[in-house]
Amino acid sequence: MTPHADSPLPPADAPSSARERSEPSTGAPGVGRLFGLDLARGLAVFGMYAVHVGPAPDQGGVIGFLMELAQGRSSALFAVLAGFAVALITGRRTPKTGMAGRQAVAKVVIRAVILLALGTALTLTGTPVVPILAFYGLFFLLVLPLYRLGAKPLALIAAGWALMGPQLLYVLKPVVGDRAFPTVGEADGLVSLLFTGGYPALTWVPFVIAGMAVARLDLAATAVRIRLALTGVALAVTGYGGSWLALRLVPGAAEAVREATGRPGMSSMSSMSSASPGSEGIFGDTPAGMLVASPHSEATLSIVGNTGVALLVITACLAAMDAFPRLRRLTKPVIAVGSMSLTAYVYHIVAIWLLDTEALTVPPLYILLGFIASITVLATLWSRFFQRGPLEWLMGRATGMARRIQ
């Protein structure tokens, strides 16, 4: 099985993969990088499955901890990897210019339009899941003007957006309406994608920009990976630890959030953690909620903490694939899923719709294991005969039109 740089959400083109493998400064580690990215995507897919069909985190134990860990952080990892994909399409280390640059921009735009349409179609199925694809489509359009920037300015923009976006959303909340996702099966257009939906662009675009910044780095260099891992640790500690401290040091903050959310606990990582995107008021309908780092709280500390976790997962996957080549054999099934993550994501939404998983009497853990096993088998068999997943192939065909731009 070959590594697929062309398989994020959305997938990049095969030529980008070829360039990545042939970079003179990377050599063999370049291939490990591609495997590592697919491994990270595969883990993100399983995390999304866990959130959508798995047991509730509040059941406790190891299973509850794993379900808690997946909440919000899997989708954030997806968003960071999506930023990596934008950078791959538009030129990873050196942004494309001229005709190549125009074609790359056109490819991103075509993908964005397709994802907007596909995400809207999935939303209209009426599943209890909030599909992220339409939001991704808008994310790509919003970050496209930044594709020529380097790692440092991208990181600064991501940080600034993470600081200002949640506060701006809080101010705009009375104007755009309550933070409640539309009725299941409805799609309310741009307002939802920007402000009121499950993954509002105003607070989720920083993940994508952070992914673009990471892609600009020399990830074959050990020193760069170490700094990236340390940055991930610092962000995670700042986000989750900062929330933990703030909720205990700011007078009345913890009590205000407890009353707003109706939950007894107030740990920064578990408060509101079992909630799906859009199912609770943003910030718990109280200014004190802006101190909460729980998944989907849309607060700055949540963005910071989730970004840190995403960086740690990506760095660990990259390092593991380069340091332990034999590990690739053991993780081939997960890598196969990651290589066709768009197909895997759509597969599970359609399966939830067809099976009506909420009406099933099977324990959620068995449903989750069934979903993971089925997509793993399908992806592994498919990858034996094809380099791209079915939806990735169709996406590649559609974006081929960009080559006509002169």
Helices and strands as residue ranges (DSSP letters): H 14-22, H 29-53, G 57-59, H 61-70, H 73-90, H 98-123, H 133-143, G 144-146, H 151-176, H 190-191, I 192-196, H 201-215, H 222-236, I 237-241, H 242-249, H 253-261, G 282-285, G 287-291, H 300-323, H 327-330, H 332-339, H 341-355, G 357-359, H 364-385, H 390-399, G 400-404
